[in-house]
Amino acid sequence: MQRGLGTQRRGLITTTAMRALAGADAAGGVQPRAAAMRREVGRQVRWHGDDHVNPNAKTVHLSFVLKSGEEVPVEAKVGQNLLRLAQKNDVPLEGACECSTSCSTCHVILEDDVFEGLMDAGNEPTEDEDDMLDQAFGLTETSRLGCQVLIAEYMEGTKVQLPSATRNFYVDGHVPEPH
């Protein structure tokens, strides 16, 4: 998949595209109007490790189902990243690559209707996400990387299943602290 201007699958706009859209200064930095440009683009712009949640966004209630079968109810804001939501609520969803789509440790299994809702909204997995999912333990038809799923209103009441194991090629059992 070629990256650059026009790469907007699943609402992802690359840094190069954002710079081209927003204008870059002589040093290559994005000018202050980049934040306004993100709003004008009308799609969620995600950066490495991004968890910029609108505190005024609608609240959605969902549950994480742990490996043990225990359910952990959480409150989320529309637009919030599923991985960061889990981490903020002490749900053991790893995220070793810090949302850079370079691992499969935030693999989650979604309910059929939620998975279909993402697809209907045009939020299908990117080629990078599919490549990482190929490495995920316990892959299912409704598997996604939690770092690539943004909370939407239709997710109210859903249950997000954690797989029975993950594959961390860094160190099995290592759980990085989000920064």
Wavefront OBJ file of the C-alpha trace (Angstrom):
o trace
v 0.000 0.000 0.000
v 1.405 3.348 -0.989
v 1.420 5.961 1.750
v 0.887 9.660 1.339
v -1.751 12.146 0.312
v -5.087 10.436 -0.113
v -4.322 7.583 2.275
v -7.474 7.872 4.354
v -8.579 4.287 4.899
v -10.341 3.926 8.248
v -9.870 7.625 8.972
v -6.085 7.386 9.105
v -4.217 10.267 7.554
v -0.465 9.907 7.442
v 1.871 12.537 8.841
v 3.058 13.287 5.307
v -0.496 13.834 4.136
v -1.305 16.009 7.149
v 1.746 18.149 6.462
v 0.719 18.494 2.839
v -2.843 19.404 3.820
v -1.905 21.726 6.679
v 1.227 23.228 5.172
v 4.667 22.749 6.612
v 7.011 25.477 7.788
v 10.617 25.746 6.594
v 11.787 23.347 9.322
v 9.234 20.754 8.203
v 6.962 21.221 11.221
v 3.201 21.454 10.908
v 1.930 24.993 11.208
v -0.538 25.920 13.981
v -3.480 25.520 11.624
v -2.937 21.738 11.661
v -5.426 21.321 14.519
v -8.057 23.224 12.560
v -7.191 21.167 9.497
v -7.811 17.951 11.418
v -11.332 19.168 12.161
v -11.883 20.264 8.546
v -10.819 16.885 7.195
v -13.781 15.489 9.145
v -12.107 12.207 9.979
v -10.331 11.040 13.094
v -6.605 11.739 12.844
v -4.540 9.358 14.927
v -0.906 9.753 15.844
v 1.466 7.274 17.498
v 0.303 6.828 21.095
v -2.631 9.174 20.534
v -5.341 9.326 23.184
v -6.766 12.784 22.794
v -10.313 12.277 23.999
v -12.962 14.950 23.801
v -14.274 15.203 27.382
v -17.580 16.510 26.010
v -18.130 13.514 23.722
v -21.029 11.187 24.374
v -20.392 8.454 26.949
v -20.764 4.828 25.878
v -20.876 1.863 28.279
v -19.190 -1.384 27.322
v -17.432 -4.332 28.950
v -14.148 -6.115 28.445
v -14.337 -9.880 28.879
v -11.044 -11.086 30.350
v -9.364 -14.429 29.640
v -10.868 -15.731 32.895
v -14.388 -14.852 31.735
v -14.662 -11.966 34.209
v -16.370 -8.883 32.779
v -14.958 -5.422 33.440
v -17.533 -2.692 32.777
v -16.097 0.630 31.574
v -17.266 4.031 30.416
v -15.821 5.347 27.168
v -16.088 8.530 25.163
v -17.028 8.408 21.494
v -13.815 8.641 19.487
v -11.676 7.066 22.200
v -9.152 4.406 21.239
v -10.140 0.935 22.517
v -6.579 0.059 23.592
v -6.114 3.268 25.602
v -9.551 2.778 27.158
v -8.520 -0.688 28.344
v -5.223 0.584 29.728
v -6.896 3.452 31.614
v -9.218 0.921 33.253
v -6.475 -1.588 34.194
v -7.689 -4.138 31.656
v -4.689 -6.313 30.680
v -4.585 -5.387 26.995
v -0.906 -5.017 26.215
v -0.268 -2.702 23.275
v 3.491 -3.302 23.055
v 3.969 -1.045 20.004
v 2.119 1.940 21.527
v -0.528 2.146 18.778
v 1.862 2.118 15.821
v 0.259 -0.983 14.223
v 3.507 -2.915 14.609
v 2.363 -5.807 16.800
v -0.724 -7.848 17.610
v -0.673 -7.594 21.413
v -3.828 -5.468 21.519
v -5.803 -8.086 19.550
v -9.470 -8.120 20.594
v -12.483 -10.079 19.430
v -15.551 -7.983 18.707
v -19.196 -8.971 18.630
v -20.517 -9.590 15.118
v -22.718 -6.479 15.025
v -19.905 -4.216 16.239
v -17.487 -5.655 13.694
v -20.085 -5.178 10.945
v -20.759 -1.642 12.199
v -17.096 -0.786 11.759
v -17.125 -2.226 8.253
v -20.367 -0.407 7.358
v -18.821 2.858 8.546
v -15.848 2.289 6.231
v -13.538 1.407 9.099
v -12.154 -1.778 7.631
v -8.699 -2.986 8.628
v -5.766 -1.451 6.784
v -3.194 -3.652 5.112
v -0.848 -3.006 8.070
v -3.507 -4.097 10.544
v -4.276 -7.233 8.527
v -0.569 -8.092 8.485
v -0.372 -7.801 12.275
v -3.611 -9.737 12.779
v -2.071 -12.599 10.802
v 0.339 -12.960 13.741
v -2.343 -12.776 16.444
v -3.063 -15.744 18.677
v -6.645 -17.034 18.380
v -7.575 -15.000 15.305
v -11.316 -14.954 14.517
v -13.520 -13.488 11.786
v -14.280 -10.507 14.056
v -10.736 -9.868 15.316
v -9.327 -6.348 15.264
v -6.404 -4.540 16.855
v -7.725 -2.520 19.781
v -5.448 0.383 18.876
v -7.285 0.736 15.554
v -10.840 0.678 16.909
v -12.423 3.958 17.914
v -15.490 3.951 20.141
v -18.752 4.830 18.390
v -22.267 5.323 19.764
v -23.528 2.028 18.303
v -21.081 0.190 20.586
v -23.263 0.893 23.628
v -23.538 -2.288 25.719
v -21.058 -4.309 23.677
v -18.663 -6.873 25.114
v -15.073 -6.852 23.878
v -13.424 -10.254 24.299
v -9.711 -10.558 25.068
v -8.107 -13.631 23.469
v -6.777 -16.417 25.674
v -3.161 -15.451 24.876
v -1.057 -12.901 22.998
v 2.197 -13.113 21.084
v 4.761 -10.562 22.134
v 7.937 -11.064 20.157
v 9.750 -8.616 22.434
v 9.456 -10.666 25.630
v 6.561 -12.971 26.419
v 4.827 -11.705 29.514
v 6.323 -8.190 29.260
v 3.634 -5.548 29.617
v 4.869 -2.059 28.717
v 3.609 0.961 30.603
v 1.786 3.415 28.317
v 3.489 6.792 28.068
l 1 2 3 4 5 6 7 8 9 10 11 12 13 14 15 16 17 18 19 20 21 22 23 24 25 26 27 28 29 30 31 32 33 34 35 36 37 38 39 40 41 42 43 44 45 46 47 48 49 50 51 52 53 54 55 56 57 58 59 60 61 62 63 64 65 66 67 68 69 70 71 72 73 74 75 76 77 78 79 80 81 82 83 84 85 86 87 88 89 90 91 92 93 94 95 96 97 98 99 100 101 102 103 104 105 106 107 108 109 110 111 112 113 114 115 116 117 118 119 120 121 122 123 124 125 126 127 128 129 130 131 132 133 134 135 136 137 138 139 140 141 142 143 144 145 146 147 148 149 150 151 152 153 154 155 156 157 158 159 160 161 162 163 164 165 166 167 168 169 170 171 172 173 174 175 176 177 178 179
